[in-house]
Amino acid sequence: MKLMNSTNDLLLVTSSPHVHSRDSVPDAMRDVLIALVPALVCGLYFFRLPALMVIVSCLASAYGAEYLCLKLQNKPVPVREQSALVTGLLLSFCLPPSLPLWMAALGSAFAIVIVKHLFGGLGHNIFNPALIGRAFLLASFPVAMTRWTSPIDGVTTATPLGIMKEAAGQQLPEISQLFIGNVSGSIGETSALAVLAGGLYLLYRRHIDWRIPGSFLGTVFLLTALIGVVTGKGMLFPVFHLFAGGLFLGAFFMATDWVTSPVTKVGRLIFGAGCGAFVVLIRLKGGYPEGVAYSILLMNVVTPLIDRYTKARVFGGAK
């Protein structure tokens, strides 16, 4: 709508937003891929060729599924928009390096087709696609998804959390090994240091809010510290839970997904704390040694409810 004021200057009356950011979806996805590079390098260093093959399978399947879905919907295929590659790479980071390649490709295609495009495409999914892809593979192929290999000699072995939960007589890895990543586990989850470096980069670029990873990690640490004191397991118990498994990857890269996490500041604190509480509950009382994926998916369900009850007051409206 165009109006003329008293000085004959042209006024443009438009709807919001009136202030635009230089950030775009392709730029954000590019930064996420950059942030995942340290974990990618560590995963390839520790697990070598098998990890590379799984990663390539996930990336190729994700991009192929994205291309096919867009073509079937008569939509243009964006060249710079790399959300499918982010989904494929994140999913590969959650998989064991020994997983058959066709299973990795199937999980990646499931994440793109069913979880993303069946719900309307980018920005409309209610669950994190990579985590649903992992949950689908774990439910469909539990044996293959729980077969872990040592990065030292390639021998089948249990993960640190599996050792703590089921192999009580076996020696637990050192905290330094967990921090660096020289332990058995998923391709991109073992090195807390590498994932932390990528997470700090996303915080620096302001793509994620500190409230979700902060409350997520803080809740896990506080609850396990309290349990460690009560049970006499000492202060290494919470540190072990903090660095073991996929907690850092989930806290910085999965729980902070822009589409499936709350938009309010208070809501993000609640979301992260809920994820942390579910992780501790599943790890200590559940039948599965790891609980990061399911904790985030459970909190994805209640994200709309959190936003509803933590939304800010409309400017000028009543309290």
VEXSEDO-254807 format. One record per residue (C-alpha): residue number from 1; residue in one letter; y, z, x. Coordinates in steps of 0.25 Angstrom, whole numbers, plus 2048, in hexadecimal, padded with zeros to 3 digits. Layout:
N
- k, r, v, w, u
- NUM, A, Y, Z, X;
...
END
This chain:
319
- k, r, v, w, u
- 1, M, 800, 800, 800;
- 2, K, 80E, 7FC, 806;
- 3, L, 81B, 803, 802;
- 4, M, 829, 801, 807;
- 5, N, 832, 80D, 80A;
- 6, S, 841, 80E, 809;
- 7, T, 843, 807, 817;
- 8, N, 83A, 7FC, 814;
- 9, D, 82F, 800, 81D;
- 10, L, 821, 7FD, 819;
- 11, L, 818, 809, 816;
- 12, L, 809, 808, 815;
- 13, V, 802, 811, 80C;
- 14, T, 7F3, 812, 80F;
- 15, S, 7E8, 81C, 80D;
- 16, S, 7E3, 825, 818;
- 17, P, 7E0, 826, 823;
- 18, H, 7EE, 824, 829;
- 19, V, 7EA, 828, 837;
- 20, H, 7DF, 820, 83E;
- 21, S, 7D7, 824, 84A;
- 22, R, 7D3, 81A, 856;
- 23, D, 7C5, 81F, 855;
- 24, S, 7BB, 816, 84E;
- 25, V, 7AC, 817, 84B;
- 26, P, 7A8, 80E, 857;
- 27, D, 7B0, 816, 861;
- 28, A, 7AA, 823, 85C;
- 29, M, 79C, 81D, 85D;
- 30, R, 79F, 818, 86B;
- 31, D, 7A3, 826, 86F;
- 32, V, 796, 82C, 869;
- 33, L, 78E, 822, 871;
- 34, I, 796, 826, 87E;
- 35, A, 794, 835, 87B;
- 36, L, 785, 832, 87A;
- 37, V, 784, 82B, 888;
- 38, P, 781, 838, 890;
- 39, A, 776, 83C, 887;
- 40, L, 771, 82D, 888;
- 41, V, 771, 82E, 897;
- 42, C, 76A, 83B, 897;
- 43, G, 75F, 836, 88D;
- 44, L, 75C, 82A, 895;
- 45, Y, 75C, 832, 8A2;
- 46, F, 752, 83C, 89D;
- 47, F, 749, 833, 894;
- 48, R, 74B, 826, 89B;
- 49, L, 745, 819, 895;
- 50, P, 73F, 81F, 888;
- 51, A, 74C, 824, 884;
- 52, L, 753, 817, 887;
- 53, M, 749, 810, 87E;
- 54, V, 74B, 81A, 873;
- 55, I, 75A, 819, 874;
- 56, V, 75A, 80A, 874;
- 57, S, 751, 809, 868;
- 58, C, 75A, 812, 860;
- 59, L, 766, 80B, 863;
- 60, A, 760, 7FD, 861;
- 61, S, 75A, 801, 853;
- 62, A, 767, 808, 84F;
- 63, Y, 770, 7FC, 852;
- 64, G, 766, 7F3, 84C;
- 65, A, 765, 7FB, 83F;
- 66, E, 774, 7FC, 83E;
- 67, Y, 776, 7ED, 840;
- 68, L, 76B, 7EA, 835;
- 69, C, 771, 7F4, 82B;
- 70, L, 77F, 7EE, 82D;
- 71, K, 77A, 7E0, 82C;
- 72, L, 772, 7E3, 81F;
- 73, Q, 77F, 7E9, 819;
- 74, N, 787, 7DD, 81D;
- 75, K, 790, 7E6, 825;
- 76, P, 796, 7E2, 833;
- 77, V, 78F, 7E8, 83F;
- 78, P, 79A, 7F0, 847;
- 79, V, 799, 7ED, 856;
- 80, R, 7A0, 7F9, 85B;
- 81, E, 79B, 803, 851;
- 82, Q, 790, 80A, 858;
- 83, S, 78B, 814, 84E;
- 84, A, 77D, 80F, 84E;
- 85, L, 77C, 810, 85D;
- 86, V, 780, 81E, 85C;
- 87, T, 776, 821, 852;
- 88, G, 76B, 81A, 85A;
- 89, L, 76F, 821, 867;
- 90, L, 770, 82F, 860;
- 91, L, 762, 82D, 85A;
- 92, S, 75C, 829, 867;
- 93, F, 761, 836, 86D;
- 94, C, 759, 83E, 863;
- 95, L, 74C, 837, 866;
- 96, P, 741, 83A, 870;
- 97, P, 741, 830, 87B;
- 98, S, 732, 82E, 878;
- 99, L, 734, 829, 86A;
- 100, P, 72E, 81B, 867;
- 101, L, 739, 811, 867;
- 102, W, 736, 80C, 859;
- 103, M, 738, 81A, 853;
- 104, A, 746, 81B, 85A;
- 105, A, 74A, 80E, 854;
- 106, L, 745, 812, 846;
- 107, G, 74D, 81F, 847;
- 108, S, 759, 818, 84B;
- 109, A, 758, 80D, 840;
- 110, F, 755, 818, 836;
- 111, A, 762, 81F, 83A;
- 112, I, 76B, 813, 838;
- 113, V, 764, 80C, 82C;
- 114, I, 761, 818, 823;
- 115, V, 76A, 823, 828;
- 116, K, 777, 81B, 82B;
- 117, H, 777, 80E, 823;
- 118, L, 76F, 813, 817;
- 119, F, 77A, 81D, 814;
- 120, G, 785, 813, 816;
- 121, G, 787, 810, 825;
- 122, L, 790, 817, 82F;
- 123, G, 797, 823, 82A;
- 124, H, 78F, 825, 81D;
- 125, N, 782, 82B, 823;
- 126, I, 780, 83A, 81F;
- 127, F, 776, 83D, 82A;
- 128, N, 777, 83A, 839;
- 129, P, 76F, 82D, 83B;
- 130, A, 769, 831, 848;
- 131, L, 764, 83E, 844;
- 132, I, 75E, 839, 837;
- 133, G, 757, 82E, 840;
- 134, R, 752, 839, 849;
- 135, A, 74D, 841, 83D;
- 136, F, 746, 835, 837;
- 137, L, 73F, 832, 844;
- 138, L, 73B, 841, 845;
- 139, A, 735, 841, 837;
- 140, S, 72E, 834, 839;
- 141, F, 729, 835, 847;
- 142, P, 728, 844, 84A;
- 143, V, 71F, 843, 856;
- 144, A, 726, 838, 85D;
- 145, M, 733, 83F, 85A;
- 146, T, 72F, 84C, 861;
- 147, R, 728, 846, 86D;
- 148, W, 731, 84A, 879;
- 149, T, 730, 846, 888;
- 150, S, 735, 84D, 894;
- 151, P, 740, 846, 89B;
- 152, I, 73A, 84A, 8A9;
- 153, D, 72C, 844, 8A8;
- 154, G, 72B, 83E, 89A;
- 155, V, 720, 848, 896;
- 156, T, 720, 84C, 887;
- 157, T, 726, 859, 885;
- 158, A, 72D, 862, 87B;
- 159, T, 73C, 863, 87A;
- 160, P, 743, 870, 87E;
- 161, L, 745, 874, 86F;
- 162, G, 736, 870, 86D;
- 163, I, 732, 879, 879;
- 164, M, 73A, 885, 873;
- 165, K, 735, 883, 865;
- 166, E, 726, 880, 868;
- 167, A, 722, 881, 876;
- 168, A, 726, 890, 879;
- 169, G, 71E, 890, 886;
- 170, Q, 724, 884, 88C;
- 171, Q, 730, 885, 896;
- 172, L, 73E, 882, 88F;
- 173, P, 747, 879, 897;
- 174, E, 753, 87E, 89E;
- 175, I, 760, 87E, 897;
- 176, S, 766, 875, 8A2;
- 177, Q, 75B, 86B, 89F;
- 178, L, 75F, 86B, 890;
- 179, F, 76E, 869, 894;
- 180, I, 76B, 85D, 89D;
- 181, G, 760, 857, 894;
- 182, N, 753, 857, 89D;
- 183, V, 74A, 85B, 892;
- 184, S, 742, 854, 888;
- 185, G, 748, 850, 87B;
- 186, S, 74F, 845, 873;
- 187, I, 756, 83A, 87C;
- 188, G, 764, 83E, 87A;
- 189, E, 763, 84D, 877;
- 190, T, 75E, 854, 883;
- 191, S, 76B, 854, 88C;
- 192, A, 774, 85E, 885;
- 193, L, 77E, 85B, 891;
- 194, A, 77F, 84C, 88E;
- 195, V, 780, 84E, 87F;
- 196, L, 78B, 858, 881;
- 197, A, 793, 84F, 889;
- 198, G, 792, 844, 87E;
- 199, G, 796, 84E, 874;
- 200, L, 7A2, 853, 87C;
- 201, Y, 7A6, 844, 87D;
- 202, L, 7A6, 843, 86E;
- 203, L, 7AE, 84F, 86C;
- 204, Y, 7B8, 84A, 876;
- 205, R, 7B9, 83D, 86F;
- 206, R, 7BB, 845, 862;
- 207, H, 7AF, 83E, 85B;
- 208, I, 7A9, 84B, 857;
- 209, D, 7AE, 859, 853;
- 210, W, 7AA, 865, 85C;
- 211, R, 7A7, 86D, 850;
- 212, I, 799, 867, 84D;
- 213, P, 793, 868, 85A;
- 214, G, 79A, 875, 85D;
- 215, S, 795, 87C, 851;
- 216, F, 787, 875, 852;
- 217, L, 785, 879, 860;
- 218, G, 78C, 887, 85E;
- 219, T, 783, 88A, 852;
- 220, V, 776, 887, 85A;
- 221, F, 77A, 88F, 866;
- 222, L, 77F, 89B, 85E;
- 223, L, 772, 89B, 855;
- 224, T, 768, 89A, 860;
- 225, A, 770, 8A4, 868;
- 226, L, 76F, 8AE, 85D;
- 227, I, 760, 8AB, 85B;
- 228, G, 75E, 8AC, 86A;
- 229, V, 764, 8BA, 86B;
- 230, V, 75C, 8BE, 85F;
- 231, T, 74F, 8B9, 864;
- 232, G, 752, 8BC, 873;
- 233, K, 751, 8AE, 878;
- 234, G, 75E, 8AF, 87F;
- 235, M, 76B, 8A7, 881;
- 236, L, 763, 89B, 886;
- 237, F, 75D, 899, 879;
- 238, P, 76A, 893, 872;
- 239, V, 76E, 88B, 87F;
- 240, F, 760, 885, 87E;
- 241, H, 762, 881, 86F;
- 242, L, 770, 87C, 872;
- 243, F, 76B, 872, 87D;
- 244, A, 75D, 86F, 878;
- 245, G, 75A, 863, 86F;
- 246, G, 764, 85A, 868;
- 247, L, 76E, 865, 865;
- 248, F, 77A, 85F, 86D;
- 249, L, 777, 851, 869;
- 250, G, 777, 855, 85A;
- 251, A, 783, 85E, 85B;
- 252, F, 78C, 854, 862;
- 253, F, 787, 846, 85D;
- 254, M, 77F, 848, 850;
- 255, A, 786, 854, 848;
- 256, T, 793, 84E, 84B;
- 257, D, 790, 841, 844;
- 258, W, 79D, 83D, 83D;
- 259, V, 797, 839, 830;
- 260, T, 78D, 844, 82E;
- 261, S, 795, 850, 833;
- 262, P, 7A0, 858, 82B;
- 263, V, 7AE, 853, 82C;
- 264, T, 7B5, 861, 82B;
- 265, K, 7B6, 86A, 837;
- 266, V, 7B0, 876, 830;
- 267, G, 7A5, 86D, 82B;
- 268, R, 7A2, 869, 839;
- 269, L, 7A0, 877, 83D;
- 270, I, 797, 87A, 832;
- 271, F, 78F, 86D, 834;
- 272, G, 78D, 870, 843;
- 273, A, 789, 87F, 840;
- 274, G, 77F, 87A, 836;
- 275, C, 779, 870, 83F;
- 276, G, 778, 87B, 84A;
- 277, A, 771, 885, 840;
- 278, F, 767, 87B, 83C;
- 279, V, 764, 877, 84A;
- 280, V, 760, 886, 84D;
- 281, L, 759, 888, 840;
- 282, I, 750, 87B, 843;
- 283, R, 74E, 87E, 851;
- 284, L, 74A, 88C, 850;
- 285, K, 743, 88C, 842;
- 286, G, 73F, 87E, 83F;
- 287, G, 733, 876, 844;
- 288, Y, 73B, 86C, 84C;
- 289, P, 741, 871, 859;
- 290, E, 74D, 869, 858;
- 291, G, 757, 869, 84C;
- 292, V, 764, 862, 84F;
- 293, A, 761, 855, 848;
- 294, Y, 75D, 85C, 83B;
- 295, S, 768, 866, 83C;
- 296, I, 772, 85B, 83C;
- 297, L, 76C, 853, 831;
- 298, L, 76B, 860, 828;
- 299, M, 77A, 862, 82A;
- 300, N, 77D, 853, 827;
- 301, V, 778, 856, 819;
- 302, V, 782, 861, 817;
- 303, T, 78E, 85A, 81E;
- 304, P, 794, 855, 810;
- 305, L, 793, 863, 80B;
- 306, I, 79A, 869, 818;
- 307, D, 7A5, 85F, 816;
- 308, R, 7A7, 863, 808;
- 309, Y, 7A9, 871, 80A;
- 310, T, 7B1, 871, 817;
- 311, K, 7BA, 866, 813;
- 312, A, 7C9, 868, 816;
- 313, R, 7D3, 86B, 80B;
- 314, V, 7DB, 85F, 807;
- 315, F, 7E9, 85F, 80C;
- 316, G, 7F2, 864, 801;
- 317, G, 7E6, 869, 7F9;
- 318, A, 7E3, 877, 7F4;
- 319, K, 7D9, 880, 7FD;
END
